[in-house]
Amino acid sequence: MGASASREKFRESFEELIGEDISPDDAEFWDELWKIPSSAEEVFELISPSSARFLRDERFDNLATLFTQATAQLCQIVETPYSIYFDQALNCVRVLTRILPFLLEKGDLGARDMNVESLCWGTGDGDEAGYRDNMVGKIIGGEDKYNLDKESADDDEDAPEPLALLAIHAAMHMLFLPQFTCDFYEDEEEEDGGDSVSSRESGEQRKKAGFLERRAMKMEKEAEAKALKEDEEMKREVGLPDSSYVAEGIVLRPKPACIVWAAGCGIKNKKYTENIRKYDKNRVEVLRLLLAACCDPLYSPAEDYNPVASRWLSVATAADAPNAICLFYSLLNTIITYDPKQGIGGAFAMDIHAKVVGLSAQLLCVVLDCGLPGNPESIKNEEEEEIVDFEEAAATGFNIFRTTLARITSGRELSLIYDGLTRLLSNVYESGNTLASGCGKGIQCYQEILVLFWKVLDENPLFIDHIMTKCDTTKIVVPVCYILYQSRKDPARIGLIHICTFLLLKLSGERSFAVSLNKAYTTRLPCDLPLFTGGHADLISITFHKLVVNGSIKLVPLYSCFLTIICNISPYWRKMSLVAAVKLVNLFELLASPKFLFSNFKAYQHLAQILEVFNNMIQYQYHDNQHLIYAIIRRKDTFGRLSTMSLGRAQSLYDQAYGDRTTRAKEEIRKRIVSVKRVDEQGKDMTTLDDSDEDDIIGRNFEPTESWLSEFKDKMPFETISRLLQHLVPVIDDVIEKADGVVDEKFILDVLRDVTMVGLLPVPHPIVIRKYQPNQYTSLWFTAYLWGVIYINHQSLPIFDGKAIKLFRVSIDGAGRDDYDDDEDFDDEDEDYE
């Protein structure tokens, strides 16, 4: 059958499903439907969103049979994985991928529907349930692999499993189906935990090995013992207790290790070659299906979202989910071993593998975003394997993926994760550098990689300590700053700026991070970033300056986060560059301008933060920062005017900037009163004005008062800078006077370097570090952002229809392309630190 003929046949079959009731016993129709060759694009085109919803709402029996048949076919292929059935299985995967999101629209987190509930989760004795159980039972047959009978092998009807569970389990099995998504493997390989060969094989090798081999093996063992000791020390440093032991539990190592898609974490000595990538096309199809089965959060309003409410996600992340540990390490290793610069198998194979990487990142982020956080405390069995206690695994909200991530304690594996994620993020700017050789194609999944990086930071308590002590933290700073810089003017990328800011805010709470930023910055980014000679702290400061002076107006709520990050690193910032010093002082002048200072009652807080930066560097890094000291001296008048500001001066500046805005505000209130004036039957005025309304209007039209000025002077730390200027301004004036007004700037910097401030400055204040503190708003924001990114990245094959999405607002732009806004409800609540 030709492509056009098969396409037409599939169209006719689906039109029959839409137009009339098809009996579940019509074997000829259903068998022919699954055997019609069709691509994913054809399935999505022929089953439109309106058709899928009509089938769900008007022809539900047909939809029930379609879902049941497709699930049963996948169960069969898992039981009997013969290659002659693979094309038929792919048809089932594509149809399920198309219809599942429309079922979930009325699922656990959407508008609940009893038909959908019965179809997906029903295990009752009704006729439909009986048919579904009979159909799945007939197709599977034989071994009770899906645990359809929990009590007795003699009674098949005691505990049938819901179709939703069967569909998810079948998809997770199919991701490791021999000759479909992985190579053949032997069951006895399960004894190999993936980290070493068997003791018998090791003994044979030792007998055959010569002196050099034996010495190499001895050195390797010593290195492993040393690494294990370092790992234990790191666990104690972060406050994790020593391992506890139980007799039995769920092992957190992939078994068999040979089916994991790539080397890296959890396993080693596995070659990652073109031979493995030959399964990428099928992996893309099944990953899409699993992602479609986990899309429950899309249909929950943001304010009502509950991360443990979805049964679909609970099944996918449960302790008994098939191949869950192998899937975790397959997704993670596929991501961290991907190098866009090194193409294997030609351009087409590279594009397919890039899709696998992108879908792996999306699915891994999704399964790490539901349920409850994993317990990082180590529990082992007698074989020294990491396990989860059965009681813990049975608790509500348990997530096997979050637990496995939290239990990664090997320094080698933590380094692999960090290096892999930063390599992918670095590709964002490397691909834009046309002068560099071998740049490769830019990755499209960098937003998912940022979310994954955040998840690892958040879930694994050892990760942040490890990268601070064992890794080069500037590898994450450069791509994050580049993304911030390039996204600053695009209102559609506000969410991207948020997540980059959150990452830097979390990292800046660590002293080691701030110290590491003094490393010289030598990268040349493909953008119009000002050239400078300095460290990575300068890069952060210059980037934030650009975001404030030349960024979207929607970034205003993030100004406090920008300045907090600079505050956190300022006590350890050495040798600030001339460019960074000038930009920072210019930023102070901008925030001190009447237009900004009097924009609202609390606007002065940004000035207080920059003053804290100056004070930190004066008190703790004076001798290494002459450029900043000189820039402050040159702007001495600005500091003087602010420190001596009177109420009359403040009101005068306010009038210059805004005019008599309060009068206009009161006129606005009067007009509003007139427009809603009401009278009773006697003609008496019944109009009232809610005080909160008046306060809201006046609040938006702030003007300085005595109480504001008092609070302003109380909160602004001018003392350190005032003393600095009192001592240094006369010194510099004297130098200039002696040189008859002609003096080289370098000479002035040398003078400032030689001047001592010991005994002239106030007693150094304690260093204050503000650490990021998670809360329900940021967690919800990350969920909305993640699903927004997934939704946008699936427009070429639209798995999700925007009309039913409630987690964020979807709009259609002029070009007819979907867009989303994940920032609508989180303007003031998405930042929290102390």
Number of C-alpha atoms within 10 A of each C-alpha: 9 8 12 10 12 15 19 14 18 22 17 14 17 17 14 14 19 20 12 10 14 17 12 19 10 9 10 8 14 18 12 12 19 21 16 20 19 21 14 16 12 14 19 18 14 17 18 15 21 11 15 21 18 14 22 21 14 14 18 19 20 20 25 21 21 21 24 24 21 25 28 25 26 30 27 21 22 22 20 12 18 14 13 9 15 16 15 21 24 22 24 24 26 22 21 22 25 26 26 24 26 22 25 27 26 20 24 20 23 20 12 14 15 11 17 22 16 17 23 23 18 20 20 14 11 11 9 18 19 14 16 26 23 15 19 23 19 12 17 21 13 9 10 14 12 17 13 21 17 15 12 11 13 8 11 17 19 14 15 22 20 19 23 22 20 21 26 22 24 24 26 23 22 26 26 24 21 17 15 20 23 23 16 13 16 9 9 9 16 14 12 17 20 23 13 12 14 13 10 9 10 11 12 10 13 14 9 10 13 11 10 9 13 15 12 12 14 12 12 12 12 12 12 13 12 12 15 16 12 14 18 18 13 19 22 13 12 12 12 16 13 12 13 11 16 12 10 13 18 18 19 23 21 23 21 19 26 24 24 27 27 27 22 24 23 23 22 14 13 15 11 14 11 12 12 14 21 19 20 21 16 19 24 21 20 23 22 25 26 26 23 21 23 25 22 28 27 26 23 21 17 19 10 10 19 15 19 16 16 22 18 22 26 23 18 24 22 21 24 14 18 20 20 22 23 24 23 26 26 25 24 26 24 24 25 24 20 18 15 21 15 12 17 15 14 8 10 11 17 18 14 18 25 23 19 24 26 25 26 27 25 27 22 24 24 22 20 24 24 24 23 17 20 20 19 21 16 20 20 21 19 10 7 10 17 22 22 25 18 12 8 13 18 13 12 12 21 22 28 29 28 26 24 24 23 23 23 21 21 21 20 16 16 22 17 17 22 22 19 22 23 23 20 24 26 21 22 21 21 24 20 16 17 11 10 10 10 13 18 18 18 18 19 15 22 20 23 24 23 22 24 22 18 18 18 21 19 16 20 23 20 27 22 22 19 20 19 18 13 12 16 16 22 20 16 20 22 22 22 25 23 21 20 25 23 19 19 25 17 12 15 16 18 19 22 20 23 21 20 20 21 21 19 21 24 20 23 24 21 18 15 17 23 23 18 21 25 20 15 14 17 11 8 12 16 15 12 8 15 11 10 15 16 21 22 25 29 28 25 24 22 22 23 27 23 17 24 19 14 12 20 17 13 14 18 14 16 20 14 13 22 25 21 25 26 25 26 26 27 26 24 21 26 22 21 25 20 19 19 25 23 18 21 24 21 17 19 22 16 16 21 20 16 19 16 16 22 24 19 15 17 13 15 21 16 22 22 18 21 23 21 25 22 25 24 25 24 24 19 17 19 22 18 16 21 24 23 25 24 21 17 23 19 13 14 16 11 15 20 14 12 16 17 9 14 15 15 12 14 20 17 14 18 23 16 12 17 16 13 13 17 17 12 13 18 15 12 14 17 12 12 12 14 10 9 11 12 13 10 9 6 6 8 9 11 10 13 10 12 8 8 10 11 14 11 10 15 19 16 14 20 18 20 20 14 12 9 15 15 12 13 22 16 10 14 19 19 19 12 21 24 15 14 19 18 13 15 19 15 11 16 17 12 13 17 15 12 11 11 9 11 10 13 10 11 11 11 18 16 11 16 21 16 10 13 12 17 9 7 12 16 14 10 12 11 7 13 13 19 18 18 19 12 14 13 10 18 17 14 21 22 21 23 25 25 22 21 21 19 24 21 16 16 12 14 8 12 17 23 24 17 21 10 18 19 18 25 23 19 19 14 11 10 7 6 8 10 15 18 19 19 26 20 9 15 14 14 11 13 21 21 16 15 9
